[in-house]
Amino acid sequence: MKEDEPHALTVWALGIGEGFLVGSIINIFLIRFFCFRMDKWLMIGISILFLLVNYFYFFKSKRSLRIIKERPLFFGSPKISKILTIVFFVIIISSMFWGAICSKYLLETCCR
């Protein structure tokens, strides 16, 4: 099945992933210093906010077309670019696990 807008799906995944990573970090910060845990709707709201920011940053400004056409590289190396991209997405995806584990640990130890 051919995808109509593969780059739009990439921007959506990037926005949701960034939002989840930032939401996890904010949640850990709030638990550690204020013993306040964010609810799921606030986390979803942060992800939607990042999704909208990425949408306006890449599509409304036509940056996505320029990126596709120019194919920019980190330090001029395709190998470094691939490695950094993989590391970035591994960190984002792993935040779903370590964010919840850290939050639970902090709630049990710091907020009795």
Long-range contacts (C-beta under 8 A, 24 or more apart in sequence): 7-64, 7-68, 8-59, 11-54, 11-55, 11-58, 11-59, 11-64, 12-51, 12-54, 12-55, 14-54, 15-47, 15-50, 15-51, 15-52, 15-53, 15-54, 15-55, 16-47, 16-50, 16-51, 17-89, 17-92, 17-93, 18-50, 18-54, 18-92, 19-43, 19-46, 19-47, 19-48, 19-49, 19-50, 19-51, 20-46, 20-47, 20-92, 20-95, 20-96, 20-99, 21-91, 21-92, 21-95, 21-99, 22-46, 22-50, 23-47, 23-99, 24-95, 24-96, 24-98, 24-99, 24-100, 24-102, 24-103, 25-95, 25-99, 27-99, 27-103, 28-99, 28-102, 28-103, 28-106, 31-103, 31-106, 31-107, 31-110, 31-111, 32-106, 32-110, 35-107, 35-110, 35-111, 37-103, 37-107
